[in-house]
Amino acid sequence: MAILVPRWLDVGLLPQIDEGEQKKVKRPLLLVMMLTGWMVIPAWAQGRGRLPQSVAFAFSAQTTSANAASTGAPTTPVGKIGGSAAWQPPKDFLANAHATCDKNSGAPADYGQCFIDQMTKAGAPADAVAFTRMLFQQSDGQVGILSAFKQLGRVDAAQVFYPLRANDNYGLLLVNGDPKVLDVDDLKKLDQAAMQQDAMFQAIRHQYPSADIWPGDRSGSAPWPRLQPLPNGDQEYVVTYPLMNGCHACRRLGLARFGWDFDAQGKFLRTMYIPTPPPPKLLKRPHGPASPPAQPQPQAQQNPQ
């Protein structure tokens, strides 16, 4: 790589200045070099075997920035998840990614990594690829693409598209809290014991013994939880789940609601079951006493002819 030393920054004249004046001039020159983006090797450093530490740092910083820009990597450390990580794949993305990755018959993790690599080739922004890689590591190898983001409070929500799932291709995550990512359809985190003790749920179970909660449909333009404040500055994110009669394609019996509670600093506390009445026509009404038979109506007498 050629190194350009502009004439107006030529410090070859510095040896003509005494050592004390050189120290006064050196630091402002380094600042100018970093701000203008020039990578300069001063004349006074030539022939000494290595650059002074301050100059080497400036050179390294410029080189790192240039490499990040050329590779498409994020130029800032990955911090809070935001809208910049959202990406809508082109229509031919899935077909092209499968055509490339299906040729590799390696482990499932290798297939996932291959799929993520295709995002970059398809023009996904660096933040989108970084989010997918982070989720891949934290979710036991699931490939998820951030479709939409909504800022809600101390904890935000992210709609995620999972291209490799057979069912439920969309999910909903609570992000930027502690922990950083929570999947609302991780049913093990729900307080199902409280739900099973609820009288309304027991009535449904009595009539439909296979009734249970299932992951919700998180597709569409409004998959977001409902935010409501709690005492002491805590916040609750209310999420709905379908009650199904035993299987994913079975009869839908109603809805269950759970609140995901976070403290004032965004730390996850618990889930809370929120009783929800079943649909009016779902449960049979109890039979009351039999109605008395209807009394026959007296017939009008006819006048004799």
C-alpha positions as CSV (number, residue, x, y, z in Angstrom):
1,M,0.0,0.0,0.0
2,A,1.4,3.4,-1.0
3,I,1.7,5.9,1.7
4,L,1.1,9.5,0.7
5,V,2.8,12.4,2.5
6,P,1.2,15.7,1.5
7,R,3.6,18.5,1.0
8,W,1.9,20.7,3.5
9,L,2.4,18.1,6.2
10,D,6.1,17.5,5.2
11,V,7.9,17.4,8.6
12,G,11.3,17.0,7.1
13,L,12.0,20.5,8.3
14,L,11.4,19.5,11.9
15,P,15.1,18.5,12.5
16,Q,15.9,22.2,11.9
17,I,13.8,23.0,15.1
18,D,15.2,22.2,18.5
19,E,13.9,19.2,20.4
20,G,11.5,21.1,22.6
21,E,9.8,22.8,19.7
22,Q,9.5,19.4,18.0
23,K,7.4,18.1,20.9
24,K,5.1,21.0,20.7
25,V,4.6,20.5,17.0
26,K,4.3,16.7,16.9
27,R,1.0,16.3,18.7
28,P,-1.0,18.8,16.7
29,L,0.3,17.3,13.5
30,L,-0.9,13.8,14.6
31,L,-4.3,15.2,15.3
32,V,-4.5,16.8,11.9
33,M,-3.5,13.4,10.3
34,M,-6.2,11.5,12.1
35,L,-8.9,14.0,11.4
36,T,-8.1,14.3,7.7
37,G,-7.7,10.6,7.2
38,W,-4.1,10.8,5.9
39,M,-1.8,7.9,6.8
40,V,1.5,9.6,7.2
41,I,5.0,8.4,8.1
42,P,6.8,11.5,9.2
43,A,10.3,12.0,7.9
44,W,11.7,12.1,11.4
45,A,10.6,8.5,11.8
46,Q,12.3,7.1,8.7
47,G,15.3,5.0,9.3
48,R,14.6,4.3,13.0
49,G,13.4,0.8,12.5
50,R,9.8,1.4,13.9
51,L,7.3,4.2,14.2
52,P,6.9,6.1,17.5
53,Q,4.0,4.7,19.6
54,S,1.7,7.7,19.0
55,V,2.2,7.5,15.2
56,A,1.8,3.7,15.1
57,F,-1.6,4.1,17.0
58,A,-2.8,6.7,14.4
59,F,-1.8,4.4,11.5
60,S,-3.4,1.4,13.2
61,A,-6.7,3.3,13.8
62,Q,-6.9,4.4,10.2
63,T,-6.1,0.9,8.9
64,T,-8.7,-0.8,11.1
65,S,-11.4,1.7,10.0
66,A,-10.6,1.1,6.4
67,N,-10.7,-2.6,6.8
68,A,-14.1,-2.5,8.5
69,A,-15.5,-0.4,5.7
70,S,-14.2,-2.7,3.0
71,T,-15.5,-5.9,4.6
72,G,-19.0,-4.5,5.5
73,A,-18.4,-5.1,9.3
74,P,-20.2,-2.8,11.8
75,T,-18.1,0.3,12.4
76,T,-19.4,0.6,16.0
77,P,-19.4,-2.1,18.6
78,V,-22.7,-4.2,18.7
79,G,-24.7,-2.7,21.6
80,K,-28.4,-2.2,21.8
81,I,-30.5,-3.9,19.1
82,G,-32.3,-1.3,17.0
83,G,-34.1,-0.7,13.7
84,S,-30.8,-0.6,11.8
85,A,-30.7,-4.4,12.2
86,A,-34.0,-5.0,10.3
87,W,-33.8,-6.4,6.8
88,Q,-36.4,-7.6,4.3
89,P,-34.7,-10.3,2.1
90,P,-35.3,-10.1,-1.7
91,K,-37.8,-12.5,-3.1
92,D,-35.1,-14.8,-4.5
93,F,-33.0,-14.9,-1.3
94,L,-34.4,-18.2,0.1
95,A,-34.1,-20.1,-3.2
96,N,-30.6,-18.9,-3.8
97,A,-29.5,-19.6,-0.2
98,H,-30.9,-23.1,-0.3
99,A,-29.3,-23.8,-3.7
100,T,-26.0,-22.8,-2.3
101,C,-26.2,-24.4,1.2
102,D,-27.9,-27.6,0.2
103,K,-24.7,-28.6,-1.6
104,N,-23.0,-28.7,1.7
105,S,-24.0,-31.8,3.6
106,G,-22.2,-31.0,6.8
107,A,-23.5,-30.5,10.3
108,P,-26.7,-28.4,10.9
109,A,-24.5,-25.7,12.4
110,D,-22.5,-25.5,9.2
111,Y,-25.7,-25.2,7.2
112,G,-26.8,-22.3,9.5
113,Q,-23.5,-20.5,9.1
114,C,-23.7,-21.0,5.3
115,F,-27.2,-19.5,5.3
116,I,-26.0,-16.5,7.3
117,D,-23.2,-15.9,4.9
118,Q,-25.7,-15.7,2.1
119,M,-27.2,-12.7,3.8
120,T,-24.1,-10.6,3.2
121,K,-24.0,-11.7,-0.5
122,A,-27.7,-10.7,-0.8
123,G,-26.9,-7.2,0.4
124,A,-28.0,-7.4,4.0
125,P,-26.7,-4.5,6.2
126,A,-23.9,-5.3,8.6
127,D,-26.1,-4.7,11.6
128,A,-28.6,-7.3,10.3
129,V,-25.9,-9.9,9.8
130,A,-24.5,-9.2,13.3
131,F,-28.0,-9.6,14.8
132,T,-28.5,-13.0,13.0
133,R,-25.1,-14.2,14.1
134,M,-25.7,-13.2,17.8
135,L,-29.1,-14.9,17.7
136,F,-27.6,-18.0,16.1
137,Q,-25.2,-18.3,19.0
138,Q,-27.8,-17.7,21.8
139,S,-30.7,-19.8,20.4
140,D,-29.0,-23.2,19.9
141,G,-28.4,-22.6,16.2
142,Q,-31.6,-21.0,15.0
143,V,-31.3,-18.7,12.0
144,G,-33.4,-15.6,12.5
145,I,-33.6,-12.4,10.5
146,L,-34.9,-9.3,12.2
147,S,-38.0,-8.2,10.2
148,A,-39.2,-5.3,12.4
149,F,-38.3,-3.5,15.5
150,K,-40.4,-1.5,18.0
151,Q,-39.1,0.7,20.8
152,L,-41.3,0.2,23.8
153,G,-39.6,1.2,27.0
154,R,-36.6,-0.1,28.9
155,V,-37.1,-3.3,27.0
156,D,-38.0,-3.3,23.3
157,A,-39.6,-5.9,20.9
158,A,-38.2,-7.5,17.7
159,Q,-40.2,-9.5,15.2
160,V,-37.9,-12.2,13.7
161,F,-38.3,-14.3,10.6
162,Y,-37.0,-17.9,10.9
163,P,-36.5,-19.1,7.3
164,L,-35.5,-22.7,8.2
165,R,-38.6,-23.5,10.4
166,A,-41.3,-25.8,9.1
167,N,-44.0,-24.0,11.2
168,D,-44.3,-20.7,13.0
169,N,-41.8,-18.9,10.8
170,Y,-42.2,-15.7,12.8
171,G,-41.2,-15.1,16.4
172,L,-41.3,-12.3,18.9
173,L,-38.3,-11.4,21.1
174,L,-38.0,-9.0,24.0
175,V,-34.6,-7.4,23.6
176,N,-32.2,-4.9,25.2
177,G,-33.1,-5.9,28.7
178,D,-31.3,-8.3,31.1
179,P,-31.0,-10.9,29.6
180,K,-30.5,-9.2,26.2
181,V,-32.8,-11.5,24.3
182,L,-36.0,-13.4,25.6
183,D,-38.2,-15.4,23.3
184,V,-41.8,-15.0,24.4
185,D,-42.6,-18.4,22.9
186,D,-40.2,-20.2,25.2
187,L,-43.1,-21.8,27.0
188,K,-40.9,-23.2,29.8
189,K,-40.7,-19.6,31.1
190,L,-44.4,-19.2,31.5
191,D,-46.1,-19.6,34.8
192,Q,-48.3,-22.5,33.6
193,A,-48.9,-23.8,37.1
194,A,-50.9,-20.6,37.9
195,M,-52.9,-21.1,34.6
196,Q,-53.7,-24.7,35.5
197,Q,-55.2,-23.6,38.8
198,D,-57.4,-21.0,37.2
199,A,-61.1,-21.9,37.3
200,M,-61.8,-20.8,33.8
201,F,-58.9,-22.9,32.4
202,Q,-60.0,-25.9,34.4
203,A,-63.5,-25.6,32.9
204,I,-62.0,-25.7,29.4
205,R,-59.8,-28.6,30.4
206,H,-62.8,-30.5,31.8
207,Q,-64.5,-30.2,28.4
208,Y,-61.4,-30.5,26.3
209,P,-58.8,-32.6,28.2
210,S,-56.1,-32.0,25.5
211,A,-56.4,-28.2,25.8
212,D,-53.0,-26.4,26.2
213,I,-51.2,-23.3,25.2
214,W,-49.1,-23.1,22.0
215,P,-46.7,-20.6,20.5
216,G,-48.6,-17.6,19.0
217,D,-48.7,-16.3,15.4
218,R,-46.2,-13.5,15.4
219,S,-46.5,-12.6,11.7
220,G,-48.2,-9.5,10.4
221,S,-47.7,-5.8,11.0
222,A,-48.8,-5.7,14.6
223,P,-47.3,-8.6,16.6
224,W,-46.3,-6.4,19.5
225,P,-47.0,-7.0,23.2
226,R,-49.0,-4.5,25.2
227,L,-47.0,-2.5,27.7
228,Q,-48.4,-1.6,31.0
229,P,-46.7,0.1,34.0
230,L,-46.4,-1.7,37.4
231,P,-45.7,-0.3,40.9
232,N,-42.1,0.8,41.7
233,G,-41.3,1.7,38.1
234,D,-41.6,-1.9,36.9
235,Q,-43.0,-2.7,33.5
236,E,-45.1,-5.6,32.2
237,Y,-45.3,-6.8,28.6
238,V,-48.6,-8.7,28.0
239,V,-48.4,-11.4,25.3
240,T,-51.2,-13.6,24.1
241,Y,-51.0,-17.3,23.3
242,P,-53.6,-19.6,21.6
243,L,-55.3,-22.4,23.5
244,M,-55.4,-25.4,21.1
245,N,-57.1,-28.7,21.4
246,G,-54.1,-30.9,21.4
247,C,-52.1,-30.1,18.3
248,H,-50.9,-27.2,16.1
249,A,-53.7,-27.8,13.5
250,C,-56.4,-28.7,15.9
251,R,-59.4,-26.6,17.0
252,R,-58.6,-23.3,18.6
253,L,-60.3,-23.0,21.9
254,G,-59.4,-19.5,23.0
255,L,-56.5,-17.3,24.2
256,A,-54.3,-17.2,27.2
257,R,-52.4,-14.1,28.4
258,F,-49.1,-13.8,30.2
259,G,-47.3,-10.8,31.5
260,W,-43.5,-10.6,31.2
261,D,-42.4,-8.4,34.1
262,F,-39.2,-6.4,34.2
263,D,-37.8,-4.1,37.0
264,A,-37.0,-0.4,36.6
265,Q,-33.5,-1.3,35.2
266,G,-34.8,-3.7,32.6
267,K,-34.0,-6.9,34.5
268,F,-36.4,-9.8,33.9
269,L,-38.3,-10.8,37.0
270,R,-41.0,-13.3,36.2
271,T,-44.0,-14.2,34.1
272,M,-47.5,-13.8,35.4
273,Y,-50.7,-15.6,34.2
274,I,-53.5,-13.2,33.5
275,P,-56.9,-14.9,33.6
276,T,-58.8,-14.6,30.3
277,P,-62.5,-15.4,29.9
278,P,-63.1,-18.1,27.2
279,P,-65.3,-17.3,24.1
280,P,-69.0,-17.2,25.1
281,K,-70.0,-20.2,23.0
282,L,-67.1,-22.4,23.9
283,L,-68.4,-23.8,27.2
284,K,-71.8,-25.5,27.6
285,R,-74.2,-23.7,29.9
286,P,-75.3,-25.8,32.9
287,H,-78.8,-27.3,32.4
288,G,-81.4,-25.8,34.7
289,P,-84.6,-27.5,35.9
290,A,-86.9,-28.6,33.1
291,S,-89.4,-26.1,32.1
292,P,-93.1,-27.0,32.8
293,P,-95.0,-28.1,29.8
294,A,-96.8,-25.4,28.0
295,Q,-100.5,-25.1,28.9
296,P,-102.9,-25.6,26.0
297,Q,-104.6,-22.4,25.0
298,P,-108.3,-22.4,25.3
299,Q,-110.1,-22.5,21.9
300,A,-112.6,-19.8,21.2
301,Q,-116.1,-21.1,21.3
302,Q,-118.1,-20.9,18.1
303,N,-121.6,-19.5,18.0
304,P,-124.2,-22.1,17.1
305,Q,-125.7,-21.6,13.8
